[in-house]
Amino acid sequence: MSAPSQTTSDLTLLPNEKRVLYLLALVQFTHIADFMIMMPLGPQFMALFDIDPVHFGWLVSSYTLCAAAAGIGGSLFIDRWERKRLLCVLYLCFCAATLLCALANHFWIMLFARGLAGAFGGLLGSLVQTMALEHVPPARRGQAMGLLMLAFSASTIFGVPMGLYLAAYFNWRAPFLFLGLLSVLVLLVALRYLPRRQPTPPNFPHWWSPWVYVLRVPRHWLAFLFVILLMLSGFSVIPYISVYLVNNLGLTAHDQPLLYLAGGAATFMTARLIGRLADQYGKLRVYRVMAVLACGPLLAMTHLPVVPLWVMVVVCTAFFVFVSGRMIPGMALVGMAAQPDIRGSFMSLQSSVLQLGSGLAALAGGALLAHGEHEELIHYNRVGYLAVSATAAAILLSGYLWRQIQRMPGGEKND
């Protein structure tokens, strides 16, 4: 890597920026944990509802596909509302939807509840990113994305293992009940401490104008395609990791939380470092390095034979660090592509594309898989090849997207 392109003072987050980012990360933590808890509980849900990997893929994908649909609708009004008020309204609805998941007693009811939680969770995710990007200047947005990624790390360190323990010692409803009540507490904190911010969008002549304003910018289309490739290179593999480790490699429910604790702790320590490196050495360069490094864990995870527990821990930890780590500079690149005066509408549509991409990736992964005679997954290696191919395509596209960003008025010159 070349010498850093920003001074130390430029790269230091201000105290008020940190306060807002940590609060937004709390919101992000709850809805990410709500999404992630489904995946390690896959074996339990497949047995409880007597479903196969394709139907479990729909349980995972219902969250993301409904989030995608909600984001498309949300892009019409997200830049018209005061940010804090909109976040609190959406968060209240998310709390209710998560508690509804705890009451589900049938596959179709759970499918509906997951979709409802996904709709509000997806809108929250785009709004959180919008508020973070508006609160932090471009020179420090890699660190901002790194702080938001702490929500992912925290959900894997605390949320998912705690959910697994709650499910093991009580039942599968307990994790959703816990997350719903925790979200209520975070909502009260947000009402008290989150600052107000009124966006200043263009004077939209028609209700559909936000779509037109976003979609008429070719650079935005490149960013959306880049996001789809990011999701395909990760979420074709991720939903089936627990099922593969349990059914194929014999991982026990007692040892399963250890993998998430180790992986989450590693990402917790590396997320902010990756964000700072992206600010110092350029988002494009750091993304490409992380994406290349992620190919190893992607192939290792999908080809793993029966191995000792410590080997599973090492592979899963590397998977968490590099596969999630590439998202920090990658999403910072996407945020830089937004037209500033319609950033909220862009991020809402971007969130829809992200959720749609992750949902379709989960379905694509499920379509490549089959059940063996003893409930083991077959053809998981093919899913790994799909993920690596999508990674290679994303690396190529990232350079073209960066050149388009550089042509923007006032574009950040830290390649």
C-alpha positions as CSV (number, residue, x, y, z in Angstrom):
1,M,0.0,0.0,0.0
2,S,1.1,3.6,-0.6
3,A,1.5,6.2,2.0
4,P,-1.6,7.4,3.8
5,S,-3.6,10.1,1.9
6,Q,-5.1,11.8,5.0
7,T,-3.6,13.6,8.0
8,T,-4.1,12.2,11.5
9,S,-6.4,15.1,12.4
10,D,-8.6,14.5,9.4
11,L,-9.0,10.8,10.4
12,T,-10.0,11.4,14.1
13,L,-13.7,11.0,14.8
14,L,-15.1,13.8,16.9
15,P,-16.8,13.0,20.3
16,N,-20.2,14.0,19.1
17,E,-19.7,11.9,16.0
18,K,-18.8,8.9,18.1
19,R,-21.9,9.4,20.4
20,V,-24.3,9.3,17.4
21,L,-22.5,6.4,15.7
22,Y,-22.6,4.3,18.9
23,L,-26.3,5.0,19.3
24,L,-27.0,4.1,15.7
25,A,-24.9,1.0,16.1
26,L,-27.2,-0.1,19.0
27,V,-30.2,0.2,16.8
28,Q,-28.3,-1.7,14.1
29,F,-27.3,-4.4,16.6
30,T,-30.9,-5.4,17.4
31,H,-32.2,-5.7,13.9
32,I,-29.0,-7.5,12.7
33,A,-29.2,-9.9,15.7
34,D,-32.9,-10.5,14.8
35,F,-32.0,-11.5,11.3
36,M,-28.9,-13.5,12.2
37,I,-30.6,-15.6,15.0
38,M,-32.5,-17.5,12.3
39,M,-29.5,-19.0,10.7
40,P,-27.9,-20.9,13.7
41,L,-31.4,-22.0,14.7
42,G,-31.8,-23.7,11.3
43,P,-31.6,-27.3,12.5
44,Q,-34.2,-26.6,15.2
45,F,-36.6,-24.9,12.8
46,M,-36.2,-27.6,10.1
47,A,-37.1,-30.2,12.7
48,L,-39.8,-28.1,14.4
49,F,-41.7,-27.3,11.2
50,D,-40.6,-30.4,9.3
51,I,-39.1,-28.5,6.4
52,D,-36.3,-29.0,4.0
53,P,-33.4,-26.6,3.2
54,V,-35.4,-24.8,0.5
55,H,-38.2,-24.0,2.9
56,F,-35.7,-22.9,5.5
57,G,-34.2,-20.7,2.8
58,W,-37.6,-19.0,2.5
59,L,-37.7,-18.3,6.2
60,V,-34.3,-16.6,5.9
61,S,-35.2,-14.9,2.6
62,S,-38.6,-13.7,3.7
63,Y,-36.9,-11.2,6.0
64,T,-34.6,-9.9,3.2
65,L,-37.1,-9.9,0.4
66,C,-39.7,-8.0,2.5
67,A,-36.9,-5.6,3.5
68,A,-36.2,-5.0,-0.2
69,A,-39.9,-4.3,-1.0
70,A,-40.1,-1.9,2.0
71,G,-37.0,-0.1,1.0
72,I,-38.4,0.6,-2.5
73,G,-41.5,2.2,-0.9
74,G,-39.5,3.9,1.8
75,S,-37.4,5.7,-0.8
76,L,-40.5,7.8,-1.6
77,F,-40.7,9.3,1.9
78,I,-37.4,8.9,3.7
79,D,-36.1,12.3,2.6
80,R,-39.3,14.0,3.5
81,W,-39.3,13.1,7.3
82,E,-37.2,14.4,10.1
83,R,-34.6,11.6,10.7
84,K,-35.1,11.0,14.4
85,R,-38.9,10.9,14.3
86,L,-38.8,8.4,11.4
87,L,-36.3,6.2,13.0
88,C,-38.3,6.0,16.3
89,V,-41.6,5.2,14.4
90,L,-39.9,2.5,12.4
91,Y,-38.2,1.1,15.4
92,L,-41.4,0.8,17.4
93,C,-43.0,-1.2,14.5
94,F,-39.9,-3.4,14.4
95,C,-40.2,-4.1,18.2
96,A,-43.8,-5.3,17.6
97,A,-42.9,-7.5,14.7
98,T,-40.0,-9.2,16.6
99,L,-42.3,-10.0,19.5
100,L,-44.8,-11.4,17.0
101,C,-42.1,-13.9,15.9
102,A,-42.0,-15.2,19.5
103,L,-45.7,-16.0,19.2
104,A,-45.6,-17.9,15.9
105,N,-46.7,-21.6,16.1
106,H,-46.7,-22.6,12.5
107,F,-44.3,-22.3,9.5
108,W,-46.6,-19.9,7.6
109,I,-47.2,-17.7,10.6
110,M,-43.4,-17.5,11.2
111,L,-42.9,-16.7,7.5
112,F,-45.3,-13.8,7.8
113,A,-43.8,-12.5,11.1
114,R,-40.3,-12.7,9.6
115,G,-41.4,-10.8,6.6
116,L,-42.9,-8.1,8.8
117,A,-39.8,-7.8,10.9
118,G,-37.7,-7.7,7.7
119,A,-39.8,-4.8,6.3
120,F,-39.2,-2.5,9.3
121,G,-35.6,-3.8,9.9
122,G,-34.6,-3.1,6.3
123,L,-35.9,0.5,6.5
124,L,-34.0,0.9,9.8
125,G,-30.8,-0.3,8.2
126,S,-31.0,2.2,5.4
127,L,-31.9,5.0,7.7
128,V,-29.1,4.2,10.1
129,Q,-26.5,4.3,7.3
130,T,-28.0,7.5,5.9
131,M,-27.8,9.2,9.3
132,A,-24.2,8.0,9.8
133,L,-23.1,9.2,6.4
134,E,-24.8,12.6,7.0
135,H,-23.2,13.0,10.4
136,V,-19.6,12.2,9.3
137,P,-17.5,13.8,6.5
138,P,-16.1,11.6,3.6
139,A,-12.6,11.5,5.1
140,R,-13.9,9.6,8.1
141,R,-16.7,7.5,6.6
142,G,-14.6,4.3,6.6
143,Q,-14.4,4.5,10.3
144,A,-18.1,5.3,10.5
145,M,-18.8,2.1,8.6
146,G,-16.4,0.3,10.9
147,L,-18.3,1.5,13.9
148,L,-21.6,0.4,12.4
149,M,-20.0,-3.0,11.7
150,L,-19.4,-3.3,15.4
151,A,-23.2,-4.0,15.5
152,F,-22.5,-7.1,13.4
153,S,-19.6,-8.1,15.7
154,A,-21.7,-7.6,18.8
155,S,-24.5,-9.6,17.4
156,T,-22.2,-12.5,16.8
157,I,-20.4,-12.2,20.2
158,F,-23.5,-11.5,22.4
159,G,-26.7,-11.7,20.4
160,V,-26.4,-15.0,18.5
161,P,-24.7,-17.1,21.3
162,M,-27.1,-15.7,23.9
163,G,-30.0,-16.6,21.5
164,L,-28.6,-20.1,21.2
165,Y,-28.3,-20.5,24.9
166,L,-31.8,-19.1,25.5
167,A,-33.2,-21.5,22.9
168,A,-31.3,-24.4,24.4
169,Y,-32.3,-23.7,28.0
170,F,-35.9,-22.4,27.4
171,N,-37.2,-22.8,23.8
172,W,-36.9,-21.2,20.4
173,R,-39.3,-18.4,21.3
174,A,-37.0,-17.0,24.0
175,P,-34.4,-15.3,21.7
176,F,-37.2,-13.3,19.9
177,L,-38.8,-12.3,23.2
178,F,-35.4,-11.1,24.5
179,L,-34.6,-9.1,21.3
180,G,-38.0,-7.5,21.3
181,L,-37.7,-6.3,24.9
182,L,-34.1,-5.2,24.4
183,S,-35.3,-3.2,21.3
184,V,-37.8,-1.4,23.4
185,L,-35.0,-0.3,25.8
186,V,-32.9,0.9,22.9
187,L,-35.8,2.9,21.5
188,L,-36.2,4.7,24.8
189,V,-32.4,5.6,24.7
190,A,-32.8,6.9,21.1
191,L,-35.8,9.0,22.0
192,R,-33.7,10.7,24.7
193,Y,-30.3,11.1,23.1
194,L,-30.5,11.0,19.3
195,P,-30.2,14.5,17.8
196,R,-32.8,15.8,15.4
197,R,-31.8,16.3,11.7
198,Q,-34.1,17.6,9.0
199,P,-33.1,16.6,5.5
200,T,-33.2,19.2,2.6
201,P,-34.3,17.2,-0.4
202,P,-35.1,18.7,-3.8
203,N,-38.6,20.0,-4.4
204,F,-40.1,16.8,-5.7
205,P,-42.9,17.6,-8.2
206,H,-44.5,14.1,-8.0
207,W,-44.8,11.4,-5.4
208,W,-42.7,9.1,-7.6
209,S,-40.0,11.7,-8.2
210,P,-37.5,10.2,-5.6
211,W,-37.3,7.1,-7.8
212,V,-36.7,9.2,-10.9
213,Y,-34.0,11.3,-9.2
214,V,-32.1,8.2,-8.0
215,L,-32.5,6.0,-11.0
216,R,-31.5,8.6,-13.6
217,V,-27.9,8.7,-12.3
218,P,-25.9,5.9,-14.0
219,R,-23.4,5.8,-11.1
220,H,-26.2,4.7,-8.8
221,W,-26.9,1.7,-11.1
222,L,-23.3,0.6,-10.8
223,A,-23.5,0.9,-7.0
224,F,-26.6,-1.3,-7.0
225,L,-25.0,-4.0,-9.1
226,F,-21.9,-3.9,-6.9
227,V,-24.1,-4.4,-3.8
228,I,-25.8,-7.4,-5.5
229,L,-22.4,-9.0,-6.1
230,L,-21.3,-8.3,-2.5
231,M,-24.4,-10.1,-1.2
232,L,-24.1,-13.0,-3.7
233,S,-20.5,-13.6,-2.6
234,G,-21.5,-13.9,1.1
235,F,-25.2,-14.8,1.6
236,S,-25.2,-17.8,-0.7
237,V,-22.9,-19.4,1.9
238,I,-23.8,-17.9,5.3
239,P,-27.4,-19.2,5.9
240,Y,-26.3,-22.8,5.6
241,I,-23.1,-22.7,7.7
242,S,-24.8,-24.0,10.9
243,V,-26.8,-26.7,9.0
244,Y,-23.5,-27.9,7.3
245,L,-21.5,-27.9,10.5
246,V,-24.2,-29.7,12.5
247,N,-25.5,-32.2,10.0
248,N,-22.2,-32.9,8.0
249,L,-19.4,-32.3,10.5
250,G,-21.2,-33.4,13.8
251,L,-20.9,-30.0,15.6
252,T,-23.0,-30.2,18.8
253,A,-25.5,-27.5,19.9
254,H,-23.3,-27.0,23.0
255,D,-20.2,-26.1,20.9
256,Q,-22.0,-24.0,18.3
257,P,-22.0,-20.7,20.3
258,L,-18.2,-21.0,20.6
259,L,-17.8,-20.4,16.8
260,Y,-19.9,-17.2,17.0
261,L,-18.1,-16.0,20.1
262,A,-14.7,-16.5,18.4
263,G,-15.7,-15.0,15.1
264,G,-17.6,-12.1,16.6
265,A,-14.7,-11.3,19.0
266,A,-12.3,-11.2,16.1
267,T,-14.5,-8.9,13.9
268,F,-15.0,-6.7,17.0
269,M,-11.3,-6.2,17.2
270,T,-10.7,-5.8,13.4
271,A,-13.7,-3.8,12.2
272,R,-12.5,-0.4,13.3
273,L,-9.0,-1.2,12.1
274,I,-10.3,-2.0,8.6
275,G,-12.3,1.2,8.6
276,R,-9.3,3.2,9.5
277,L,-7.1,1.5,6.9
278,A,-9.8,2.3,4.3
279,D,-9.7,6.0,5.3
280,Q,-5.9,6.0,5.2
281,Y,-5.1,4.0,2.1
282,G,-8.3,4.3,0.1
283,K,-11.6,2.5,0.1
284,L,-11.0,0.8,-3.3
285,R,-7.6,-0.5,-2.5
286,V,-8.6,-1.9,1.0
287,Y,-11.8,-3.4,-0.4
288,R,-9.9,-5.3,-3.1
289,V,-7.3,-6.7,-0.6
290,M,-10.1,-7.8,1.8
291,A,-12.1,-9.4,-1.1
292,V,-9.2,-11.4,-2.3
293,L,-8.4,-12.6,1.3
294,A,-12.1,-13.5,1.7
295,C,-11.9,-16.1,-1.1
296,G,-9.8,-18.5,1.1
297,P,-12.3,-18.8,4.0
298,L,-15.2,-19.0,1.5
299,L,-13.7,-22.1,-0.2
300,A,-12.4,-23.5,3.1
301,M,-15.9,-23.3,4.7
302,T,-17.7,-24.9,1.9
303,H,-15.2,-27.7,1.5
304,L,-14.5,-28.4,5.2
305,P,-14.3,-32.2,6.0
306,V,-14.8,-33.7,9.4
307,V,-12.2,-31.9,11.6
308,P,-11.5,-31.2,15.2
309,L,-13.4,-28.3,16.9
310,W,-10.4,-26.0,17.0
311,V,-10.1,-26.2,13.2
312,M,-13.8,-25.2,12.8
313,V,-13.1,-22.3,15.1
314,V,-10.1,-21.1,13.0
315,V,-12.0,-21.4,9.7
316,C,-15.1,-19.7,11.0
317,T,-13.1,-16.9,12.6
318,A,-11.3,-16.2,9.3
319,F,-14.6,-16.3,7.5
320,F,-16.1,-13.7,9.9
321,V,-13.1,-11.4,9.7
322,F,-12.6,-11.3,5.9
323,V,-16.1,-11.9,4.5
324,S,-17.6,-9.3,6.8
325,G,-14.5,-7.1,6.7
326,R,-14.7,-6.5,3.0
327,M,-18.2,-5.0,3.6
328,I,-16.7,-2.0,5.5
329,P,-14.7,-0.4,2.6
330,G,-17.3,-1.8,0.1
331,M,-20.3,-0.1,1.7
332,A,-18.2,3.1,2.2
333,L,-17.7,3.1,-1.6
334,V,-21.4,2.6,-2.1
335,G,-22.2,5.5,0.2
336,M,-19.8,7.8,-1.6
337,A,-21.6,7.1,-4.9
338,A,-24.8,8.7,-3.6
339,Q,-26.0,12.1,-4.9
340,P,-25.8,14.2,-1.7
341,D,-29.2,15.9,-1.9
342,I,-31.1,12.6,-2.3
343,R,-28.8,10.4,-0.1
344,G,-31.7,9.1,1.9
345,S,-33.7,7.9,-1.1
346,F,-30.6,6.4,-2.6
347,M,-29.7,4.6,0.6
348,S,-33.3,3.3,0.9
349,L,-33.2,1.9,-2.6
350,Q,-29.6,0.6,-1.9
351,S,-30.9,-1.2,1.2
352,S,-33.7,-2.8,-1.0
353,V,-31.1,-3.9,-3.5
354,L,-28.9,-5.2,-0.6
355,Q,-31.8,-7.1,1.0
356,L,-33.0,-8.4,-2.4
357,G,-29.5,-9.5,-3.3
358,S,-29.0,-11.3,0.0
359,G,-32.5,-13.0,-0.3
360,L,-31.8,-14.2,-3.8
361,A,-28.3,-15.3,-2.8
362,A,-29.8,-17.4,0.0
363,L,-32.3,-18.9,-2.5
364,A,-29.5,-19.5,-5.0
365,G,-27.4,-21.3,-2.4
366,G,-30.4,-23.4,-1.3
367,A,-31.2,-24.3,-4.9
368,L,-27.7,-25.7,-5.3
369,L,-28.0,-27.8,-2.2
370,A,-29.7,-31.2,-1.6
371,H,-30.3,-33.4,1.4
372,G,-28.5,-36.6,1.8
373,E,-29.7,-39.9,3.2
374,H,-28.7,-38.8,6.8
375,E,-29.9,-35.2,6.4
376,E,-26.4,-34.0,5.5
377,L,-26.0,-31.2,2.9
378,I,-24.8,-32.2,-0.5
379,H,-23.1,-29.9,-3.1
380,Y,-22.1,-27.2,-0.5
381,N,-18.8,-26.9,-2.5
382,R,-20.7,-25.6,-5.5
383,V,-22.1,-22.8,-3.4
384,G,-18.4,-21.8,-2.5
385,Y,-17.5,-21.7,-6.2
386,L,-20.5,-19.4,-6.8
387,A,-19.5,-17.1,-4.0
388,V,-15.9,-16.8,-5.2
389,S,-17.0,-16.1,-8.8
390,A,-19.3,-13.3,-7.5
391,T,-16.3,-11.9,-5.5
392,A,-14.1,-11.8,-8.6
393,A,-16.9,-9.9,-10.5
394,A,-17.3,-7.4,-7.7
395,I,-13.5,-6.8,-7.6
396,L,-13.6,-5.9,-11.3
397,L,-16.7,-3.7,-11.0
398,S,-15.3,-1.8,-8.0
399,G,-12.7,-0.1,-10.1
400,Y,-15.2,1.2,-12.6
401,L,-17.5,2.4,-9.8
402,W,-14.5,4.2,-8.2
403,R,-13.8,6.0,-11.5
404,Q,-17.4,7.2,-11.6
405,I,-17.2,8.5,-8.0
406,Q,-14.0,10.4,-8.9
407,R,-15.9,12.3,-11.6
408,M,-18.4,13.6,-9.1
409,P,-18.0,17.3,-8.2
410,G,-15.9,17.3,-5.0
411,G,-15.2,13.6,-5.3
412,E,-12.9,12.2,-2.6
413,K,-9.4,11.7,-3.9
414,N,-8.1,9.0,-1.6
415,D,-7.7,6.1,-3.9
